[in-house]
Amino acid sequence: MENQLDILNRLFDGLQFKDAEYSERTNTCTINFLYNPQVFKINEQNRKIIYDKVLEIVGDFVRYELNFISCPLDKRAIANHAYMTLVNNFPALSKNFTFNDIAVEIDGVKVILSICLSASSYEYATANNREEMLAKKLKESFLADFVVNFVKKEDEIASSQIENNMEFISSIKKADDKTIYKLSNISNIIGKNDYTLAIDYTKITQPVENVVICGTVTNISKRTYTRQRKKDGQQVSEERPFYSFALKNEDKILYCSIFPRQADENKGDLIEVGMSVSCFGSFRSFNGKLNFTAISIARCDYQREEIKHIKSVNENYHTVFPQTYVEYQQGGLFDEEEKKFDGSFVVFDLETTGFDANKDTVIQIGACKIVNGKIVETFASLVNPQRHIPDEITTLTGINDQMVKDAPTINYVLPDFYKFCYGSTLVAQNIAFDISFLHFLGKLYSYNFDNPQMDTLEMARQKLPGLKNYKLGTIAEKLNVPLIHAHTATDDATATAKVFIKLM
């Protein structure tokens, strides 16, 4: 019947048949339509024309109900959708591609997209007619005629978005006062969001990656987009939901969106107007306004706090000195890949006396610094927790009281680790756990660890679907990365750094 009902698409501009659902219990067939409210108007006359056409095509052996789903043309939503469509369906194009490379113009029911691509991506895209493919996918979701123009970037200087944000990040570091929000009563809605501190997004004036924000939901809408995936070796199209919502904090409204994974695709229905939430994601600029694309969202309570007199970065190291990294194991394995990507990243791991940042403390820090896709330095230190290390932690990590009795305490180690991390994106396996300790200790000693963040756990879930679990050992084994002594900070950080390089 659905193929027959496709004829309804020709009745009106801005109207598209979506699907039909039959209920045997009520002998009712509900016919769903997508419509563009700027073009098609729902009124009794149009309803009757559609209803009569359905009777003519199918017959009157069941009762029919017509359901209309609004798909208005909105520049922000179109740009978000175009960005996610490119990233999900054409990964070859999205390598050096950011949200800022999309410009949208709307002329009645015609939408013109201009998309800037690097020289290599531009040649690939035009040679393979990707403009037409993208325009077709967008038309399916927004019921408008799309024209997609790819524009070649001239004299492009490759630089990561993180590097472009360093001036912004540095300005926060130099501030005497810093507003943060303490999060409590956290309940995950989409994804995993266990962060206990959020930044004040009202002070952000340009794009920045991987941060936590909070606010009160003022509106939310659910829409769909089409993505391609492989099933049984064949390329199939599937319709997936995404949510657009607005947060309010300090009387400033921020427009946000989230594209959930399949397991969470309907959980956004739990988000309500008036709900206090925290989100982990990235800021992007579009048409002079900042948007926020979330990866995860959780219900929470938040409380404003002021951190006074943030300490500046040390001029020199005083207690723990970084070492030049030398690859002794599996020499040549990573050299063969020649993986290069811009930016500075510190991949770190903490061993602790327990799992609660408010009660437990650090007993070892291990970290690797990656610059231009290569490990260049390491940072490693045992830490004297000034308390007994529980037996179960000793069994897990191999670290006992005797090993740390002559080690420096955290107030000596933390300033040097802050210097080591300064200007870099922080990376860890399940970073929510480790960052909670850094945030707590940073607040205690007035060091502001608000670096952008990346999580190898989430990266692996996206790029290595189907693993039995996503523990570091499992991911490392899949990628042929050696993990010699699990649950020691130095070895875990080194393995995580190699995993990160392979996943980038």
C-alpha positions, 0 to 999 in steps of 0.5 A, spaced: 500 500 500 505 504 501 508 504 494 501 506 492 500 512 497 507 515 494 502 518 489 500 523 494 506 526 494 504 529 487 498 532 490 501 538 494 508 542 494 511 541 501 507 535 503 510 528 503 507 521 505 511 518 510 508 511 512 502 508 514 500 504 520 494 499 521 491 497 527 487 490 527 483 492 533 480 498 531 480 496 523 484 503 523 489 505 518 493 511 520 497 515 514 503 519 516 505 525 512 511 530 513 509 537 511 513 544 510 508 549 514 511 554 510 508 551 503 503 547 505 497 549 510 493 544 514 485 546 513 479 542 512 479 543 504 486 540 503 484 534 508 478 532 504 482 532 498 487 528 501 482 523 504 478 522 498 485 521 494 486 515 499 479 512 498 480 512 491 487 509 491 486 504 496 478 503 498 474 504 504 474 497 507 478 500 513 477 507 517 483 512 515 486 517 520 491 523 517 497 525 521 501 531 519 508 532 522 511 539 521 518 540 518 519 547 518 525 550 514 530 552 520 537 554 518 540 552 524 537 545 524 538 544 516 546 546 518 546 541 523 543 536 519 547 537 513 553 536 518 551 530 521 549 527 514 556 528 511 560 526 517 555 519 518 555 518 510 561 521 507 567 520 512 572 521 506 569 528 506 569 530 514 576 529 515 578 536 515 571 539 515 567 543 521 560 546 522 563 553 520 564 550 513 557 550 512 553 556 510 545 556 509 540 561 505 533 560 504 529 562 498 522 560 499 522 553 498 529 553 495 535 552 500 542 553 498 548 550 501 555 552 500 560 547 503 567 549 504 572 543 503 579 542 503 582 541 496 583 534 496 576 533 499 573 537 494 576 533 488 573 527 491 566 530 492 565 533 485 568 527 482 563 522 485 557 527 485 556 528 492 552 534 491 546 531 488 547 525 493 547 530 499 541 534 496 537 528 496 538 526 503 536 533 505 530 533 501 527 527 504 528 530 511 526 538 510 521 537 504 524 543 500 528 543 494 536 543 495 542 546 491 548 544 494 555 547 492 561 545 494 567 550 494 574 549 494 578 552 500 584 556 497 591 556 501 588 552 506 592 552 513 591 546 516 589 547 524 585 543 529 579 547 532 582 546 539 588 550 536 584 555 534 581 556 541 587 556 545 587 564 546 580 563 549 582 557 553 588 561 555 584 567 557 580 563 562 586 561 565 589 568 566 582 570 570 582 571 577 575 569 578 572 563 575 564 561 575 563 554 575 557 550 577 557 544 581 552 538 579 548 533 583 543 528 583 545 526 576 540 521 572 543 520 565 538 520 559 542 520 553 549 517 553 553 517 560 554 523 563 557 523 570 561 529 570 560 533 577 562 540 574 560 544 569 562 551 566 559 557 565 557 557 558 554 565 558 561 567 558 563 563 552 564 567 546 567 562 540 567 555 539 570 550 544 570 542 544 568 537 549 565 541 555 560 540 560 554 545 561 548 546 564 541 550 564 534 549 564 530 546 558 525 552 555 523 548 549 524 541 545 522 538 539 524 531 536 525 531 528 528 525 524 534 525 519 536 519 514 543 516 515 546 510 511 549 504 514 551 497 512 547 491 514 548 484 512 554 487 507 549 491 504 548 499 504 541 501 507 538 507 509 535 508 516 531 514 519 533 516 526 531 521 530 534 527 533 532 533 538 533 540 538 532 544 545 534 550 548 537 551 555 537 558 559 542 560 564 543 566 567 538 569 562 542 567 556 538 562 551 543 557 548 540 553 542 542 545 542 541 539 539 543 532 540 543 526 535 542 519 540 545 513 538 540 507 536 540 504 543 538 511 546 534 514 540 527 515 543 530 517 550 530 524 548 522 524 549 524 524 557 526 531 556 521 536 559 521 543 559 523 546 565 527 540 567 535 542 569 540 538 565 547 538 564 550 536 557 557 534 554 559 536 547 562 542 543 560 549 541 560 551 534 558 557 531 553 558 525 551 565 522 554 569 528 551 565 533 553 559 538 550 552 537 551 547 542 551 539 539 551 535 545 553 527 546 550 526 552 545 529 557 543 528 564 538 530 569 541 534 575 541 539 580 546 545 579 549 550 584 553 556 582 560 557 585 565 562 584 573 559 584 577 565 587 584 566 585 586 561 580 593 559 580 597 561 573 601 555 570 608 554 573 614 557 569 618 551 571 617 544 573 619 543 580 617 536 583 616 531 577 619 532 570 617 530 564 621 525 560 622 524 552 618 518 550 622 512 547 618 506 544 621 500 546 616 495 545 613 493 538 618 498 534 615 500 528 608 498 529 605 506 529 611 508 525 608 504 519 601 508 520 604 515 519 598 517 523 598 525 523 593 530 526 594 537 529 593 539 536 596 537 543 593 531 547 595 529 554 592 522 555 592 520 562 590 515 567 590 516 575 590 510 580 586 512 586 584 509 593 577 508 591 572 511 587 569 517 590 573 523 588 570 527 594 572 522 599 578 518 596 585 521 593 590 519 588 596 514 589 599 515 582 599 519 575 601 517 569 600 521 562 603 521 555 603 527 551 601 527 543 603 532 538 602 532 531 600 524 532 606 522 536 607 521 543 613 525 545 613 526 552 611 522 559 609 524 566 609 519 571 609 519 579 607 515 585 603 520 590 603 519 597 595 519 599 597 520 607 593 514 608 592 507 608 591 504 601 586 499 602 588 492 600 583 491 594 586 497 591 593 494 592 591 487 589 588 491 583 594 496 582 600 493 585 601 499 589 602 499 597 603 503 603 611 502 602 611 504 595 608 511 596 611 513 603 617 517 600 613 519 594 611 527 594 604 529 596 599 531 591 600 538 593 607 538 590 605 533 584 599 537 582 602 544 579 607 540 575 601 536 572 597 542 571 603 545 567 604 538 563 597 539 561 596 546 559 594 548 552 592 540 551 586 536 550 585 531 556 584 524 553 582 518 558 579 511 558 572 513 561 574 520 562 568 521 567 572 518 573 579 521 572 576 528 571 572 528 577 578 527 581 582 532 577 576 537 578 576 536 585 583 537 587 583 543 582 578 546 586 582 544 592 588 547 590 586 553 585 588 549 579 583 550 573 582 543 569 577 546 564 581 543 558 577 540 552 576 533 553 576 526 549 574 519 551 577 513 548 571 509 551 566 513 547 571 513 541 571 506 541 564 505 541 563 509 535 569 506 531 569 499 533 562 496 534 560 489 536 566 488 541 564 484 547 565 490 552 569 496 551 574 495 557 581 498 555 584 491 555 579 489 550 580 495 545 587 494 546 587 487 544 582 489 538 587 494 535 593 490 537 596 495 542 600 492 548 597 492 555 603 489 559 601 491 566 593 493 567 591 498 572 598 501 573 597 509 571 603 509 567 602 503 562 594 504 562 596 511 559 601 509 554 596 503 552 590 509 552 595 513 548 596 508 542 589 506 542 587 514 541 592 515 536 589 509 532 582 511 533 583 518 531 
